[in-house]
Amino acid sequence: MKVKVISRSTDEFTRERSQDLQRVFRNFDPSLRSQEKAVEYVRALNAAKLDKIFARPFIGAMDGHRDSIKCMAKNPNYLKAIFSGSDDGDIRLWDIASRRTVCQFPGHQGAVQGLTVSTDGSVLVSCGSDCTVRLWNVSDANLADSDYLSDNSSKPQAVYIWKNAFRAVDHQWDGDLFATAGAQVDIWNHNRSQPVNTFDWGSDTTISIRFNPGEPNILATSANDRSITLYDLRMSSPARKVIMRTKTNSIAWNPMEPMNFTAANEDCNCYSYDARKLEEAKCVHKDHVSAVMDIDFSPTGREFVTGSYDRTVRIFQYNGGHSQEIYHTKRMQRVFCVKYSCDASYVISGSDDTNLRLWKAKASEQLGVVLPRERKKHEYLEAVKNRYKHLPEVKRIVRHRHLPKPVYKAANLRRTMIEAERRKEQRRKAHSAPGSIVTEPVRKRRIIKEVE
Amino acid sequence: MKFPMKWAVSLHRQFAASILKFQQPNFTRLRLSRGLSSKAKPPVTMGAKKENSDDEMDEKVKKYLRGDAANLEGVKDKKLKGQLAVREDLYGKSAKTAAKIEKWLLPSEGGYLEAEGIEKTWRIKQESIAREVDILSSRNQYDIVLPELGPYTLDFTSNGRYMAAAGRKGHLAIVDMKTLNLIKEIQVRETVRDVAYLHNELFFAAAQKKYPYIYNREGTELHCLKEHGPVLRLQFLKNHFLLASINKFGQLRYQDVTMGEMIGNFRTGLGRTDVMQVNPFNGVVALGHSSGTVTMWKPTSSVPLVKMLCHPGPVSSLAFHPNGHLMATSGRENKIKIWDLRKFEVIQTLPCHAKTLNFSQKGLLAAGTGSFIQILADFSGSQNYSSYMTHSMAKGYQVGKVLFRPYEDILGIGHSMGWSSILIPGSGEPNFDSWVANPFETSKQRREKEVHSLLDKLPPETIMLDPTKVGTVRVPQKKEKPTKKDIEAEMEAAIETAKGTEFKKKTKGRNKPSKRATKRREMIDKAKRPFLEQQTQERETSRKKQKTNPETEMPKSLQRFVRQKAT
């Protein structure tokens, strides 16, 4: 007879000294646990509620400008700094951690319309409605200065005067050319006082400009004639143009998928396009109730932030039709520019009320040093919440956001109008010969035509 | 080695099958005698061995997959389909990894009992087992004789460390099973019918003469649950923190022990019963009644979920397999029936007395009557139970309750003269998970576990027959309107059945053929009537619909006489 019985010796299963860690034994067999799905559901519900409890996205406001802030720029080599330019010609360098001005760059006579930083982070390029492009020296000493004197100012490295007022400026991601937008698109070199190249297609002002992060010679611009144009510097001629029904205020390229860009439009939507196929938008992001003024992608390429004329900042998923998050404050007026910080944890918005505001990118994230166990727990709760977020109880909590009353009412109004339009279209279709009325998908509806 | 032909003939078909099968379950090794000596092993080639391990791996992966993959054919949304396909892939990978690391993570192997030569496992006595086994395990075989305090019932905590024993005459005792220390014993001077541990060893409930009471580990009375009345049986639902009780009047009550709220209070309507068990898989409470029916209840409905007729006479005991699919019931007609709960069908009927039943973690079934206990096991995973071990106690002992100790190969027996404990190799789960139940818990770990389990407390609405339905999509039931043909066919069928009815033969001159003919015509008309009524109703509604715009039909001069519909 062969017999063996389970016998556990206490030594093997308990710790030897009190300084040791307790021993943990795991058996992942599902038969030891009952009702796993219900337990996960309860955890998802609690996680959603905790998320809402800890959702405090607003960190602080950076006060100092005396006029509304029209443009901002990120320094690619220094995480803590942000440049902002306002309507009275004041350019400031802010330290995000302490939310104070490090340095001022006075000089512009009119509004500062565009700001950008060169590839190595040493030169700041600004352009304004006084028809000048100014280059400023930004040294590391300047940035790491802990001695914050408000009248710390520096002289420009170079001032280039040109023919018309400028509306926007952008620097190549990997090169030493920058482009300005105004009556026409000009390509400049740091050392030349005149543009190296000029592009002109159509007779209307170009209002925004962006270089492609992956391909240094491609840039996208948007103009007042409701078009988005793609240029290629090597071909020295414009490549493609798509005309929409309304004007695009700003464009942002996806840093992780450089062939896709998203355009912030005047009709409250953002349109994501594949640059190779401009006849149809890839995705339409709807949720704002007024014109979208600015857009910026997160360095992960998975989210982007938009600021709109309706005094809110929204964060969208790169492929999501509706916003994930909305930030608003009573004191924040029309948002003109937004930037996602380079470590994807913060969002900075510059608005009409002369303040720059710092927000968390994930509203319930714990800032500071997070211990590995805490981080694992947060990841687990996030995963379990995402698995059950379509169930009604959890969905109700996850989706819930407080909207300011004007935004709420405007959204309802828009919804009724769109519903009415849709119903009318349906009835027209139902009462006409089948096939005579063709509904275009929204992705195509807003595009008038594509031009080579 | 030659063996006599009669042994070859008397080999059970199952054993022959198990020789030919190369597949061996990993966690139990309950092998029986095959008429071969242990030295002569069945020939196994290298290829077959590899197949063996592949099959084992497949089984393990299947266990971790928790069911079939979702069917993505019907999903029309391409984005969603892509995302779901990625998810399914991830699940497959994680199941494979879990199966692979099993061999490193699980330190212990299960117990087993193998008989050699011509001996059978059910003839092996506890004394012979005690001789072969180490001292620590043989300490776990004992008989505690307490004759004057009545039949004893037992309950173990979920980690198998502590036991609460209650004698009918009022003796309550808490014993630490690791050290066999008596922690506390109290005499409540009242009849105690049942005892149940709550979520850990600090709290237990005793069903006393008039009401159930909740006691502390020190024996302090914490609560007197007056609402329950004179309770016969208590059961604790671990995940939901619900104390379920059935009392003398057949009332089933659920009470939440965290907040003291009474969740449900139902009159079963089927009389007094003292057979109650909780299905650990889905939290459903099953009651066995004296009419032979087993009813299953959940706290949110006053009507039972399931009512099944199991035995011709009263149900004497009930037990659930930990996987939730098997139920064993026994009736007074000396039969044990093993039911499949997915189809509610009998899988097996065993001719066996059983006053009390209990399943172990590994699926062994203990049945006890009088002073005799039989352990049944299903070898090779097929749900075919056969005798594995037996144990008979001293003649006067009447077995009241058998209960397997979790995570140990031990069976606790509560009988009229006290309680005993015997060794059943292969009944317990050898590898425990510290986050689920830890037999070596320190007080700090116990406190942490209590807080975590309170945070994960399930609401009573999550109790359902199939707990895997949480989070799934409910398919909308489309009620199809029967077509005209279907209705006509139904009418024909009804007429046929009406024609075929046989009439009672009347005597004394009342059986005239004309009367028979009229009666037959009457039956056919009766069968036709509901269909004709339906037809007239439909005609009425269609006529009404047509009548709604008489303005179009009436000439203009008469339109002022048209009845205006109230707007």
Interface residues (C-beta under 8 A of the other chain):
Chain A: M1 K2 V3 K4 V5 I6 S7 R8 S9 T10 E12 F13 T14 Q22 R23 V24 F25 R26 N27 F28 D29 P30 S31 L32 R33 S34 Q35 E36 K37 A38 V39 E40 Y41 V42 R43 N46 N319 R387 Y388 L391
Chain B: S38 K63 Y64 R66 K79 A98 E102 L105 L106 P107 S108 E109 G110 G111 Y112 L113 E114 A115 E116 E119 I124 S128 I129 E132 V133 D134 L136 S137 K178 N239 P280 F281 N282 G283 P322 N323 G324 Y407 E408 D409 L423 P425 G428 E429 P430 N431 F432 D433 S434 W435 V436 A437 N438 P439 F440 T442 Q445 L455 D456 K457 L458 P459 T462 P467 T468 V470 G471
